[in-house]
Amino acid sequence: MKIAVVGTGYVGLVTGTCFAETGNTVTCVDIDPEKVKSLSSGRITIYEPGLEQIFERNLNQGRLLFTTNLQEGIKDAQIIFLALPTPPGEDGSADLKYILGVANQLGSLLKSYTVVVDKSTVPVGTADLVRERIAAHAQVEFDVVSNPEFLREGVAVEDFMKPERVVIGTTSAKARKIMETLYAPFVRQGNPLVFMDERSAELTKYAANSFLATKISFMNEIANLCELVGADVDAVRKGIGTDSRIGKRFLFPGIGYGGSCFPKDVQALAKSSADVKYNFKILKAVMEVNAAQKTILIPRIKDYYHGNLKGKVFALWGLSFKPHTDDIREAPALYNIEELLAAGATIRAHDPESMENVKRLLGDRITFAKTPYEAATGADAIFIATEWPEFRTPDFDKISTLVKSKVIFDGRNLYELQQMKELGYTYFSIGRETIYG
C-alpha cells in the first residue's frame, strides 16, 4: 500500500517506519524543514531502541520518504495517518489545532477514496470533527478512522510489530477491509484486531492509560502506608501481583509516573468528563497522588540533613521519565532537581540518553557526568530517579571509594535491603524500611 503519515514525532516516526518494514511505501510529512532534512539524510531524530536499524534499511530501499509538502506527501496515498501532537491546554483539554489544521487542508487535496486515520491520542468526538473539516472541501469519498496507538517508549518497535491488540474504530465496511489488510502482517500470531465505533476507540486509549496510571498511584499509596505501619511494599506487591485479576505489571512503587502519555491523558480524560458534567473522582485522586509522589523523598532528604542542604552535592542517577528513552517530559527527576536546587544543593547528573535534552532545558544550573561513577565522585548522597538497567548492579566497592558519604535516596527501589545493610549504606527507598549505615 501507499501510506502517508502526517507528523514525524515519536508516534509518527515509529508508525511510518514500521509500516515501511512490511513492504508499504510510506511518505512522512512534517512542517519542520530541518527535521525533514535530517531524516531524509538518514539521521534519526528520536532515541528508540531498535528503530534506527529498520529506519535506515527502509530509507535506503526507498520505502520511507520525507517531505514538508502535504500535497506531495499524500499523493496517491490510500491511507493517511494523522500523528500530530495534542498538547494539553491550560484547562487540561487536548489541543486539537494541529489535527484540525491538517484536516482543513486535506479535503481539497484528496483525489480519490482515502482512509484518514486519527493515530494521535484525541478526545471522544474528534473523528467527527475531522470528518466535518474534510467534508467541507472534499469532492471525493473518504472515511475517518480512529486507530489509537499503544506504544511503550523503550519497546515501541516491538509493540508495533507484535501488538497485543490493534484497536480500530470505524463503522465503514470499506475502511474496515482496508485496515484489516494493512494490519494483517502484524497480527499473524492471532493477536486480535478489535473493531468498534470511532468514539469507543477514542475512549479506549484514554481508558487504558488512565487505568495503568491508577494502578501506579494506588501502589504508591500502598507504599506510603507500608512505611507508616512497618510493612514491606515488595512483599505486598508480590502477594497481590500473583492474583490473575490484578496482575504483576505496574505495581512497582516509586516517585510517580511521567512521560508524554499518562499525565496528559489522565488530565484530558478528567477534563472531557467534566465537560459532560461527569465528576470522575478516581482520576482526580490519581493526579493528586502522582503530583505528591514525585517529590516524596524531598522531606526525608531535608529531615536527614536537619533542614540544611546548602553545599550538599547530590549525584542524580537518571533524568528520563523511564529507562530506554531520552524523553524527559514530566520526568520526576526534573521536579526533584528544582526542589534540591531551591534548597541550596548542588546536582551532578548522569543519564545514558537524555542529558542533552536536560541541558537544553536547564543549561548550567546543574552539571553533567559521563558516567554514574563520575557523578558519584565527592557526592554527599546518590539520588536514583530512573531505573536504567546499568544502575541496578553498579560496582559498590568502587562507589564507596568515590562518595563523600555512603547515602542513597532510591526513588525506584533498585536494591535489596540486606545488600545495603551489608555494604554499610544509609538507604532510603519507597515503602520499605530505612537502613542506617
DRENNULO-940327 format. One record per residue: x, y, z of N, C-alpha, C in turn; residue in three letters. Coordinates in steps of 0.05 Angstrom, whole numbers, padded with zeros to 5 digits, always signed. Each point is the difference from the previous one (the first is absolute). Example, Ala and Ser with C-alpha at 12.3 -4.5 7.8 and 13.67 -1.06 7.14 Angstrom:
BEGIN
+00264-00114+00156-00018+00024+00000+00018+00024+00000ala -00007+00021-00014+00016+00024+00001-00015+00022+00014ser 
END
This chain:
BEGIN
+00017-00024+00000-00017+00024+00000+00017+00025+00000met -00011+00022-00009+00013+00026+00002-00013+00015+00023lys +00017+00008+00019-00010+00012+00025+00014+00027+00004ile -00015+00018+00012+00011+00026+00008-00003+00002+00031ala +00020+00010+00013-00001+00005+00029+00006+00029+00004val -00019+00015+00011+00004+00028+00004+00008+00004+00029val +00025+00010+00003+00012+00003+00027+00022-00020+00004gly +00024+00009+00007+00023-00018+00003+00011+00001+00029thr -00018+00003+00018+00008-00002+00028+00003-00029+00008gly -00001-00006+00025+00004-00027+00010-00018-00020-00014tyr -00026+00005+00001-00020-00019-00011+00002-00001-00030val +00002+00023-00013+00001+00001-00029+00024-00014-00012gly +00023+00004+00012+00024-00013-00011+00000-00030+00004leu -00008-00009+00024-00002-00029+00005-00021-00012-00019val -00023+00013-00002-00021-00011-00017+00009-00002-00029thr +00011+00022-00011+00009+00000-00028+00021-00020-00005gly +00020-00002+00018+00022-00019-00005-00010-00029+00002thr -00017-00006+00018-00009-00028+00003-00018-00008-00022cys -00017+00018-00010-00016-00007-00024+00018-00004-00024phe +00021+00015-00003+00019-00004-00023+00013-00026+00002ala +00005-00009+00025+00014-00025+00005-00015-00024-00011glu -00026+00002-00003-00016-00022-00011-00006+00004-00030thr +00015+00017-00013-00002+00002-00029-00016+00023-00011gly -00012+00016+00017-00016+00023-00009+00019+00023-00008asn -00009+00017-00017+00015+00025-00006-00012+00022+00017thr +00016+00012+00017-00010+00019+00019+00014+00027-00004val -00016+00021-00002+00010+00027-00001-00008+00014+00025thr +00019+00010+00015-00005+00014+00025+00002+00031-00005cys -00019+00014+00010-00002+00029-00004+00004+00015+00026val +00016+00020-00001+00004+00017+00024+00006+00029-00009asp -00009+00019+00016+00003+00028-00007+00028+00011+00006ile +00016-00016+00016+00027+00009+00008+00020-00009-00021asp +00010+00020-00016+00019-00008-00021+00026-00012+00009pro +00009+00009+00024+00025-00011+00010-00003-00030+00008glu -00023-00006+00012-00006-00028+00007-00002-00017-00025lys -00014+00010-00020-00003-00015-00025+00027-00004-00013val +00016+00020+00000+00027-00002-00012+00017-00021+00015lys -00002+00001+00026+00015-00019+00016-00009-00029-00005ser -00026-00004+00000-00011-00027-00004+00006-00010-00028leu -00002+00017-00020+00005-00007-00028+00029-00009-00004ser +00018+00012+00016+00028-00007-00003+00008-00023+00018ser -00019-00012+00014+00006-00023+00016+00006+00005+00029gly -00004+00024+00010+00005+00006+00028-00027+00000+00015arg -00003-00020+00017-00025-00004+00014-00002+00021+00022ile -00024+00010+00006-00004+00023+00017-00010-00008+00028thr -00004-00025+00006-00008-00009+00027+00017-00024+00007ile +00001-00005+00026+00014-00025+00009-00021-00020+00007tyr +00001-00022-00013-00018-00023+00005+00014-00025-00008glu +00006-00018+00019+00014-00025-00006-00012-00015-00023pro +00017-00008-00019-00009-00017-00022-00011+00015-00024gly -00005+00026+00004-00012+00016-00022+00020+00007-00022leu +00024+00008+00008+00019+00010-00019+00007-00020-00022glu +00002-00025+00007+00008-00020-00019-00021-00003-00022gln -00026-00002+00008-00020-00004-00021-00006+00027-00014ile +00004+00022+00013-00002+00026-00012+00020+00002-00023phe +00025-00006+00005+00021+00002-00021-00006-00019-00023glu -00009-00024+00007-00005-00020-00021-00022+00009-00019arg -00022+00010+00011-00022+00008-00017+00005+00026-00014asn +00016+00017+00011+00008+00025-00013+00017-00007-00024leu +00020-00017+00004+00018-00008-00022-00014-00015-00022asn -00021-00015+00006-00015-00015-00020-00022+00016-00013gln -00003+00025+00008-00019+00018-00013-00029-00004+00008gly -00004-00014+00022-00028-00003+00010-00008+00021+00020arg +00020+00015+00010-00006+00020+00020+00010+00027-00010leu -00019+00019-00003+00006+00026-00012-00009+00022+00018leu +00011+00024-00003-00007+00023+00017-00003+00025-00016phe -00019+00016+00008-00005+00025-00015-00013+00020+00019thr +00002+00026-00007-00015+00021+00014-00025+00007-00015thr -00004-00011-00023-00023+00007-00017-00023-00019+00004asn -00021+00009+00012-00023-00018+00005-00012-00011-00025leu -00003+00016-00020-00012-00009-00025+00017-00022-00013gln +00026+00004+00001+00019-00020-00011-00001-00025+00017glu -00001+00003+00026+00002-00022+00018-00024-00019-00002gly -00024+00011-00005-00023-00017+00000-00008-00009-00028ile +00015+00008-00020-00007-00007-00028-00002-00030-00003lys -00022-00010-00010-00006-00028-00006-00001-00017+00025asp +00000+00012+00024-00001-00016+00025-00028-00012+00003ala -00001-00025+00007-00026-00013+00006-00008+00005+00028gln +00020+00004+00018-00005+00005+00028+00017+00023+00009ile -00011+00019+00014+00014+00022+00012-00002-00001+00030ile +00022-00003+00014+00000+00000+00029+00006+00028+00010phe -00016+00009+00019+00006+00025+00014+00013-00006+00026leu +00026+00005+00002+00015-00006+00024+00012+00026+00011ala -00018+00018+00006+00007+00027+00008-00003+00004+00030leu +00015+00019+00011-00001+00005+00029-00027+00010+00009pro -00008-00008+00024-00024+00010+00013+00007+00010+00028thr +00015+00021+00002+00010+00009+00026-00023+00009+00018pro +00003-00002+00026-00021+00009+00018-00002+00030+00001pro -00025+00010+00000-00004+00028+00003+00001+00008+00030gly -00004+00025+00006+00001+00009+00027-00021-00013+00018glu -00022-00008-00012-00022-00013+00015+00002-00030+00000asp +00021-00011-00012+00004-00029+00000-00010-00014-00025gly -00016+00014-00016-00011-00012-00024+00021-00003-00021ser -00003-00020-00018+00018-00005-00022-00004+00022-00021ala +00022+00012-00009-00001+00021-00020+00000-00013-00028asp -00021+00003-00015-00003-00013-00026+00007+00018-00024leu +00014+00022+00005+00004+00019-00021+00017-00012-00023lys +00019-00017+00006+00017-00011-00020-00015-00020-00018tyr -00016-00017+00014-00015-00020-00015-00022+00013-00017ile -00014+00019+00012-00022+00013-00016+00012+00018-00021leu +00023+00011+00005+00013+00016-00021+00007-00016-00025gly +00010-00024+00004+00006-00017-00023-00027-00010-00013val -00019-00006+00017-00026-00009-00011-00012+00021-00018ala +00003+00025+00007-00011+00022-00016+00013+00000-00028asn +00026-00008-00002+00014+00000-00025-00006-00025-00017gln -00006-00022+00014-00002-00026-00015-00023-00001-00020leu -00022+00012+00007-00024-00003-00017+00005+00007-00029gly +00013+00023-00004+00004+00009-00028+00023-00016-00013ser +00016-00015+00015+00023-00014-00011-00007-00029-00007leu -00021-00011+00010-00006-00028-00005-00011-00003-00029leu +00011-00020-00015-00007-00004-00028-00016-00025-00005lys +00001-00018+00020-00015-00025-00002-00006-00010+00028ser -00016-00022+00002-00007-00010+00026+00024-00004+00018tyr -00001+00010+00025+00023-00001+00018-00010-00006+00028thr +00015-00015+00015-00006-00004+00028+00019+00018+00016val -00012+00018+00016+00015+00018+00017-00001-00011+00028val +00023-00004+00012+00001-00014+00026+00011+00019+00021val -00016+00003+00021+00010+00014+00024+00017-00019+00016asp +00027+00005-00001+00018-00017+00016+00007+00014+00026lys -00002+00026+00001+00005+00015+00024-00020-00007+00022ser +00008+00004+00025-00019-00003+00022-00018+00024+00001thr -00026-00004-00005-00019+00022-00003-00025-00005+00017val -00013+00022+00007-00025-00003+00016-00022-00013-00016pro -00020-00011+00014-00023-00012-00012-00014+00022-00017val -00006-00008-00025-00014+00018-00018+00019+00013-00021gly +00026-00005+00003+00019+00013-00019-00004-00010-00028thr -00005-00026-00004-00004-00011-00027-00023+00015-00013ala -00021+00007+00015-00022+00014-00012+00009+00028-00009asp +00016+00013+00016+00010+00027-00006+00018-00001-00025leu +00017-00020-00001+00018-00003-00023-00016-00005-00025val -00021-00017+00002-00017-00006-00023-00014+00025-00010arg -00010+00017+00018-00013+00024-00007+00019+00019-00015glu +00024+00003+00010+00019+00018-00012+00008-00009-00028arg +00005-00026-00003+00007-00010-00027-00024+00003-00019ile -00023-00007+00010-00024+00000-00018-00007+00028-00010ala +00008+00020+00015-00006+00028-00009+00013+00007-00027ala +00021-00015-00007+00014+00007-00025+00004-00025-00019his -00008-00023+00009+00005-00025-00015-00019-00003-00023ala +00011-00010-00023-00016-00006-00023-00001-00030-00005gln +00013-00016+00017+00000-00029-00003-00008-00013+00026val -00005-00026-00002-00008-00015+00024+00025-00005+00018glu -00004+00000+00026+00021-00006+00019-00012-00011+00025phe +00016-00012+00017-00009-00009+00027+00021+00009+00020asp -00010+00006+00024+00018+00007+00023-00001-00022+00020val +00023-00011+00007+00003-00023+00018+00015+00009+00025val -00007-00011+00022+00016+00003+00025+00017-00025+00004ser +00026+00004+00003+00018-00023+00004+00021+00008+00021asn -00007+00000+00025+00018+00009+00021+00025-00017+00002pro +00022+00013+00008+00025-00015+00003+00003-00008+00030glu +00013-00023+00004+00006-00010+00027+00029-00006+00002phe +00017+00019-00009+00029-00005+00000+00012+00008+00026leu +00017-00017+00011+00015+00006+00024+00028+00010-00008arg +00007+00024+00008+00027+00010-00006+00021-00019+00011glu +00019-00006-00016+00021-00019+00007-00004-00028-00013gly -00025-00007-00006-00006-00025-00014-00021+00005-00022val +00000+00024-00011-00021+00008-00019+00001-00017-00026ala +00024-00006-00009+00001-00016-00025-00012-00028+00004val +00007-00012+00022-00011-00026+00006-00030+00001+00004glu -00009+00021+00014-00029+00004+00004-00015+00003-00027asp +00012+00014-00019-00013+00005-00026+00001-00025-00017phe +00023-00013-00001+00003-00024-00017-00015-00024+00010met -00002-00002+00027-00014-00023+00012-00020+00011+00021lys -00021+00013-00009-00018+00012+00019-00017-00020+00016pro -00006+00007+00025-00018-00017+00015-00028+00001-00012glu -00007+00023-00010-00026+00004-00014+00002+00025-00017arg -00016+00002-00020-00002+00024-00016-00029+00009+00001val -00005+00024+00009-00027+00011+00003-00006+00018-00024val -00022-00006-00013-00007+00015-00024-00029+00009+00003ile -00004+00026-00001-00027+00011+00003-00011+00009-00027gly -00020-00015-00011-00012+00008-00025-00027-00014-00003thr -00019+00014-00012-00025-00012-00006-00003-00005-00030thr +00022+00004-00015+00000-00003-00029+00011-00027-00007ser -00015-00016-00015+00009-00027-00008+00024+00003-00019ala +00000+00021-00017+00022+00004-00019+00026+00006+00015lys -00002+00018+00019+00024+00007+00015+00010-00023+00017ala -00019-00015+00011+00008-00024+00016+00016-00020-00017arg -00008-00005-00024+00014-00019-00017+00029+00010-00005lys +00003+00026-00006+00027+00011-00005+00017-00002+00025ile -00011+00006+00023+00016-00001+00025+00007-00029+00007met -00018-00019-00006+00006-00028+00004+00024-00009-00017glu +00000+00009-00025+00022-00007-00018+00026+00012+00010thr -00001+00025+00008+00024+00014+00009+00013-00014+00024leu -00017-00008+00019+00011-00011+00025+00003-00030+00000tyr -00007-00013-00022+00002-00029-00001+00028-00011+00007ala +00022+00013-00010+00026-00011+00006+00008+00003+00030pro -00014+00017+00014+00008+00005+00028-00015-00018+00020phe -00021-00014-00010-00016-00016+00019-00002-00029-00010val +00021-00009-00013+00000-00027-00011+00000-00021+00022arg +00010+00007+00024+00000-00019+00022-00026-00002+00015gln -00020+00014-00009-00026-00002+00012-00008+00022+00019gly +00017+00019+00005-00008+00022+00017-00022+00016-00014asn -00020+00009+00014-00025+00009-00012+00001+00028-00013pro -00014+00003-00022-00009+00026-00010-00027+00005+00013leu -00002+00020+00016-00024+00006+00015-00014+00023-00014val -00023-00006-00013-00015+00020-00014-00023+00011+00017phe -00004+00026-00001-00021+00013+00015-00007+00026-00014met -00018+00015+00011-00006+00026-00012+00022+00020+00008asp +00000+00023-00014+00022+00019+00003+00002+00011+00029glu -00023+00007+00011+00000+00012+00027+00010-00020+00021arg -00007-00025-00003+00009-00020+00019+00030-00004-00002ser +00011+00001-00025+00028-00003-00004+00015+00023+00013ala -00010+00024-00004+00012+00024+00012+00001-00002+00030glu -00021-00009+00012-00001-00003+00029+00017-00023+00010leu +00003-00021-00016+00016-00023+00009+00029+00009+00006thr +00012+00017-00016+00027+00009+00006+00002+00014+00026lys -00018+00019+00005+00000+00015+00026-00005-00019+00023tyr -00019-00019-00004-00007-00018+00022+00024-00018+00007ala +00015-00009-00020+00023-00018+00004+00021+00014+00016ala +00008+00024-00009+00022+00014+00014-00009+00009+00027asn -00025+00009+00003-00009+00009+00026-00001-00023+00020ser -00008-00024-00009+00000-00023+00017+00028-00008+00010phe +00019+00001-00018+00027-00006+00007+00012+00021+00020leu -00007+00025-00005+00009+00021+00018-00013-00004+00028ala -00025-00010+00000-00013-00005+00025+00014-00022+00016thr +00008-00021-00014+00015-00022+00013+00025+00010+00013lys +00014+00018-00015+00025+00011+00011-00005+00016+00024ile -00019+00018-00001-00006+00017+00023-00010-00016+00024ser -00016-00020-00006-00010-00017+00022+00023-00013+00014phe +00019-00011-00015+00022-00014+00012+00018+00020+00015met +00003+00024-00009+00015+00020+00014-00013+00007+00027asn -00027+00001+00000-00014+00005+00025+00005-00024+00019glu -00001-00024-00010+00006-00023+00017+00028+00001+00011ile +00019+00009-00016+00028+00002+00009+00002+00020+00022ala -00014+00023-00003+00002+00020+00021-00013-00010+00026asn -00021-00016-00002-00013-00011+00023+00019-00021+00013leu +00014-00015-00017+00019-00020+00011+00020+00012+00018cys +00010+00023-00007+00020+00013+00017-00011+00008+00027glu -00025+00007+00001-00013+00009+00025-00007-00024+00018leu -00006-00023-00012-00008-00023+00017+00021-00021+00003val +00023+00004-00013+00022-00019+00003-00002-00024-00018gly -00014+00002-00022-00002-00021-00020+00021+00004-00022ala +00004-00020-00016+00019+00001-00022-00015+00000-00026asp +00002+00021-00016-00016+00002-00024+00007-00022-00021val +00025-00009+00001+00008-00021-00019-00016-00025+00005asp -00003-00007+00026-00015-00024+00007-00029+00004-00007ala -00012+00023+00005-00027+00005-00007-00004-00002-00030val +00018+00012-00015-00002+00000-00030+00000-00029-00010arg +00018-00016+00011+00001-00028-00009-00026-00015+00008lys -00010+00007+00023-00024-00014+00010-00024+00006-00016gly -00003+00024-00010-00024+00007-00016+00005-00005-00030ile +00025+00002-00009+00006-00003-00028-00004-00028-00011gly +00000-00020+00018-00005-00028-00009-00029-00005-00005thr -00017+00018+00008-00029-00002-00006-00004+00007-00029asp -00010-00019-00016-00003+00005-00029-00019+00023-00006ser -00018+00006+00019-00018+00022-00005+00014+00027+00003arg +00022+00001+00013+00015+00024+00005+00024+00002-00019ile +00016-00021-00001+00023-00001-00018+00025+00012+00013gly +00023-00007-00011+00026+00008+00012+00009+00028-00010lys -00010+00009-00022+00012+00023-00013-00012+00026+00012arg +00016+00021-00001-00008+00027+00010-00006+00000+00030phe +00014-00018+00015-00003-00001+00029+00025+00008+00014leu +00020+00010-00014+00025+00008+00013-00002+00028+00010phe +00003+00005+00026-00002+00027+00011+00025+00016-00008pro -00003+00026+00002+00022+00018-00007-00007+00029+00004gly +00013+00017-00015-00005+00028+00002-00018+00010-00022ile -00020-00016-00006-00021+00010-00018+00005-00006-00030gly -00021+00004-00016+00002-00003-00028+00004+00026-00014tyr +00012-00001-00024+00004+00024-00016-00004-00007-00029gly +00013+00014-00018-00001-00006-00028-00020+00016-00016gly -00003-00007-00025-00017+00015-00018-00029-00009+00000ser -00005-00023+00012-00028-00011-00002-00015+00001+00026cys +00009-00014+00020-00016-00003+00024-00009+00027+00012phe +00018+00019+00004-00009+00025+00013-00021+00015-00017pro +00005+00003-00026-00019+00015-00016-00026-00015-00005lys +00002-00027-00002-00024-00016-00006-00019-00001+00024asp +00011-00003+00023-00016+00000+00024-00014+00027+00003val +00016+00021-00004-00010+00027+00002-00022+00005-00021gln +00005-00009-00024-00020+00005-00022-00025-00016+00005ala +00001-00024+00010-00024-00016+00006-00016+00013+00022leu +00014+00010+00020-00014+00014+00022-00014+00025-00011ala +00014+00015-00017-00012+00024-00011-00024-00006-00018lys +00003-00020-00018-00023-00007-00018-00023-00010+00016ser +00005-00014+00023-00021-00009+00017-00015+00024+00012ser +00016+00019+00009-00012+00024+00012-00017+00016-00021ala +00009-00001-00025-00015+00014-00021-00028-00011-00004asp -00004-00026+00007-00027-00011-00002-00012-00003+00028val +00011+00016+00019-00010+00001+00027+00001-00026+00015lys +00022-00016-00006+00004-00024+00016+00025+00004+00017tyr -00003-00004+00026+00021+00004+00019+00016-00026+00003asn +00022-00003-00014+00017-00024+00000+00018+00001+00024phe -00010-00007+00023+00014+00004+00025+00026-00016+00002lys +00001-00024-00010+00024-00016+00001+00023+00014-00014ile -00005+00011-00024+00022+00013-00015+00011+00024+00015leu -00017+00015+00014+00010+00022+00015+00019-00009+00022lys -00007-00022+00013+00017-00012+00020+00027-00010-00011ala -00002-00012-00024+00024-00010-00013+00020+00023-00005val -00010+00022-00010+00017+00023-00006+00011+00012+00025met -00016+00002+00021+00009+00011+00025+00022-00017+00013glu -00004-00026-00001+00020-00019+00012+00026+00002-00016val -00002+00001-00026+00024+00000-00016+00016+00026+00003asn -00014+00022+00002+00013+00026+00004+00016+00000+00026ala -00011-00011+00021+00014-00001+00026+00022-00021+00000ala -00004-00022-00015+00019-00022+00001+00026+00007-00013gln +00000+00018-00020+00024+00006-00014+00023+00010+00018lys -00008+00015+00020+00020+00012+00018-00002-00011+00028thr -00010-00025+00003-00005-00011+00027+00026-00004+00016ile +00023-00002-00014+00025-00004+00014+00012+00026+00010leu -00010+00022-00010+00012+00026+00008-00003+00005+00030ile -00023-00003+00012-00002+00004+00029+00019-00018+00016pro +00004-00025-00009+00018-00018+00013+00029+00008-00003arg +00006+00012-00023+00027+00010-00004+00005+00024+00018ile -00019+00018+00002+00003+00024+00017+00002-00009+00029lys -00016-00019+00008+00001-00010+00027+00027-00012+00007asp +00010-00016-00018+00026-00013+00004+00022+00021+00004tyr -00001+00021-00015+00021+00021+00002-00009+00023+00018tyr -00019-00005+00018-00009+00019+00020-00008+00027-00013his -00012-00002-00024-00011+00024-00013+00021+00017-00014gly +00025-00008+00000+00021+00016-00013+00013-00015-00023asn -00008+00006-00025+00012-00013-00023+00020+00018-00014leu +00006+00023+00010+00019+00018-00013+00027-00013-00001lys +00011-00001-00024+00026-00011-00004+00001-00030-00003gly -00023-00013+00003-00001-00029-00003+00000-00007-00030lys +00016-00020-00007+00002-00008-00028-00015-00027-00003val -00019+00000-00019-00016-00024-00006+00008-00010-00028phe +00007-00026+00000+00004-00014-00026-00028-00010-00009ala -00010+00012-00021-00027-00008-00009+00003-00020-00023leu -00009-00024+00005+00001-00021-00020-00027-00003-00014trp -00001+00008-00025-00024-00002-00015-00015+00027-00003gly -00006+00007-00025-00014+00024-00006-00026-00004-00017leu +00001-00020-00017-00024-00006-00016-00022-00011+00017ser -00025+00002-00010-00023-00008+00017-00001-00030+00004phe +00014-00016-00017+00002-00029+00003+00025-00008-00015lys +00010-00025+00004+00024-00009-00014-00005-00005-00030pro +00021-00001-00015+00000-00006-00029-00014+00022-00016his +00001+00024+00009-00010+00023-00016+00015+00025+00008thr -00001+00019-00018+00012+00027+00007-00022+00020+00006asp -00024-00009+00004-00023+00017+00005+00000+00010+00029asp +00000+00026+00004+00000+00011+00027-00026+00014+00006ile -00020-00003-00016-00026+00013+00005-00012-00010+00026arg -00006+00018+00018-00011-00006+00027+00016-00019+00015glu +00027-00001-00005+00017-00019+00015+00002+00008+00029ala -00005-00019+00018+00003+00006+00029+00027+00012+00007pro +00021-00008-00014+00027+00011+00006+00000+00030-00001ala -00014+00012-00019+00000+00029-00003-00013+00014+00024leu -00021-00012+00011-00013+00012+00023+00019-00001+00025tyr +00014-00022+00002+00019-00002+00023+00024+00018-00004asn +00008+00004-00024+00022+00019-00005-00008+00028+00010ile -00024+00008-00007-00009+00027+00008-00001+00002+00030glu -00010-00020+00014-00002+00001+00029+00028+00001+00013glu +00018-00017-00010+00027-00001+00011+00015+00027-00005leu -00002+00010-00024+00013+00026-00006-00011+00022+00018leu -00026+00000+00003-00013+00021+00016+00009-00001+00029ala +00008-00024+00009+00009-00003+00028+00030+00005+00002ala +00014+00007-00022+00028+00007+00001+00019-00023-00006gly -00010-00022-00010+00017-00023-00006+00013+00004-00028ala +00020-00015-00005+00014-00002-00026-00006-00027-00012thr -00004-00001-00026-00008-00025-00013+00020-00007-00023ile +00009-00025+00001+00017-00010-00022-00015-00025-00011arg -00010+00002-00024-00018-00020-00011+00012-00017-00022ala -00010-00025-00001+00007-00017-00022-00024-00015-00010his -00003-00002-00026-00021-00016-00013+00012-00011-00026asp -00005-00025-00007+00011-00011-00024-00008+00013-00026pro -00024+00013-00001-00010+00010-00025-00011+00029+00001glu -00009+00010+00022-00016+00025+00000+00015+00025+00010ser +00026-00002+00003+00014+00023+00012-00001+00025-00019met +00001-00004-00026-00001+00022-00018-00027+00014+00001glu -00021-00015+00003-00026+00012+00003-00002+00017+00025asn +00011-00010+00022-00001+00015+00025+00018+00024-00001val +00023-00002-00014+00017+00023-00003-00014+00023-00014lys -00016-00007-00021-00015+00021-00014-00021+00013+00018arg -00009-00016+00020-00021+00011+00018+00012+00015+00023leu +00021-00010+00012+00010+00011+00025+00027+00016-00003leu +00013-00004-00023+00025+00014-00004+00021-00008+00020gly +00012+00020+00013+00022-00006+00019-00010+00000+00029asp -00026-00003+00004-00010-00001+00028+00009-00025+00014arg +00005-00022-00014+00012-00024+00011+00023-00008-00018ile +00017-00017+00010+00022-00011-00016-00006-00028-00009thr +00014-00009-00020-00006-00027-00012+00026-00016+00000phe -00004-00026+00005+00023-00019+00002-00003-00021-00021ala +00023-00009-00010+00000-00020-00022-00008-00027+00010lys +00005-00006+00026-00007-00026+00011-00013+00004+00027thr -00014-00020+00010-00011+00002+00027+00022+00002+00021pro +00024-00011-00005+00022+00001+00019+00011+00029+00001tyr +00002+00013-00023+00008+00028+00000-00019+00017+00016glu -00026-00006-00004-00020+00016+00015+00003-00005+00030ala +00007-00024+00008+00001-00007+00028+00026+00011+00014ala +00020+00007-00015+00025+00009+00011-00003+00025+00017thr +00005-00003+00026-00002+00023+00018-00028+00007+00009gly -00019-00017-00007-00028+00006+00006-00007-00006+00029ala -00018+00016+00011-00010-00005+00027-00021-00022+00000asp -00013-00003-00023-00021-00021-00002-00005-00006-00029ala -00010-00024-00006-00010-00007-00026-00030+00000+00000ile -00012+00012-00020-00029+00000-00003-00007-00014-00026phe -00015-00022+00002-00007-00016-00024-00028+00008-00009ile -00002+00010-00024-00026+00010-00010-00011-00017-00023ala +00017-00015-00013-00009-00016-00023+00013-00028+00002thr -00015-00021-00006+00010-00027+00004+00014-00011-00024glu +00020+00014-00010+00016-00010-00022+00014-00026+00009trp +00002-00020-00018+00012-00026+00008+00028+00002+00011pro +00016+00019-00011+00028+00003+00009+00002+00010+00028glu -00022+00010+00011+00001+00010+00028-00006-00023+00020phe -00010-00023-00010-00009-00021+00017+00023-00016+00013arg +00022-00003-00014+00022-00015+00012+00026+00015-00004thr +00003+00023+00012+00024+00015-00002+00022-00012+00018pro +00024+00009-00004+00023-00009+00016+00000+00016+00026asp -00013-00011+00021-00002+00015+00025+00026+00003+00014phe +00019-00019-00004+00026+00004+00012+00013+00025-00011asp -00003+00004-00026+00011+00024-00013-00014+00025+00010lys -00027-00002+00000-00016+00023+00008+00008+00009+00029ile +00004-00020+00017+00006+00007+00028+00026+00015+00003ser +00018-00002-00019+00025+00015+00001-00003+00027-00013thr -00022+00005-00014-00004+00025-00014-00017+00020+00015leu -00021-00010+00013-00019+00018+00013+00012+00012+00026val -00010+00023+00007+00007+00012+00026-00014-00014+00023lys -00025-00008-00005-00016-00014+00020-00015-00022-00014ser -00002-00023+00014-00014-00023-00011-00030+00002+00006lys -00013+00018-00016-00029+00005+00003-00013-00002-00027val -00022-00015-00001-00016-00002-00025-00029+00005+00006ile -00012+00018-00017-00028+00004+00000-00011-00012-00026phe -00013-00023+00002-00008-00016-00023-00029+00003-00006asp -00006+00015-00022-00028+00004-00008-00011-00022-00016gly +00015-00021-00005-00009-00022-00017+00004-00028+00013arg +00008-00001+00025+00003-00025+00015+00017-00020-00015asn +00024+00008-00009+00017-00017-00016+00015-00021+00016leu +00004+00005+00026+00018-00018+00015-00014-00014+00023tyr +00011-00023+00007-00011-00016+00022+00010+00012+00026glu -00018+00000+00020+00007+00012+00026+00023-00014+00013leu +00001-00026-00002+00022-00015+00013+00027+00007-00013gln +00000+00004-00026+00024+00008-00014+00010+00027+00010gln -00018+00019+00004+00008+00026+00010+00010-00001+00028met -00012-00017+00017+00010-00004+00027+00029-00011+00000lys +00005-00020-00017+00026-00012-00001+00021+00019-00011glu -00008+00018-00017+00019+00020-00012+00004+00024+00018leu -00016+00002+00021+00003+00023+00018-00011+00026-00009gly -00020-00001-00018-00012+00025-00010-00024+00008+00016tyr -00004+00026+00002-00025+00011+00009-00018+00001-00025thr -00023-00013+00002-00015-00005-00024-00030+00006+00004tyr -00010+00019-00015-00028+00007+00001-00013-00009-00026phe -00023-00014+00001-00014-00009-00024-00030+00006+00004ser -00016-00012-00016-00029+00006+00000-00015-00024+00012ile -00014+00005+00022-00017-00021+00012+00015-00022+00014gly +00025+00005+00007+00016-00021+00013+00014+00012+00024arg +00012-00017+00017+00016+00008+00023+00023+00017-00009glu +00006+00021+00015+00024+00016-00004+00024-00013+00013thr +00021-00003-00015+00025-00012+00011+00020+00022+00007ile +00010-00002+00024+00020+00020+00009+00027-00013+00002tyr +00020+00009-00016+00026-00012+00000+00018+00011+00022gly 
END
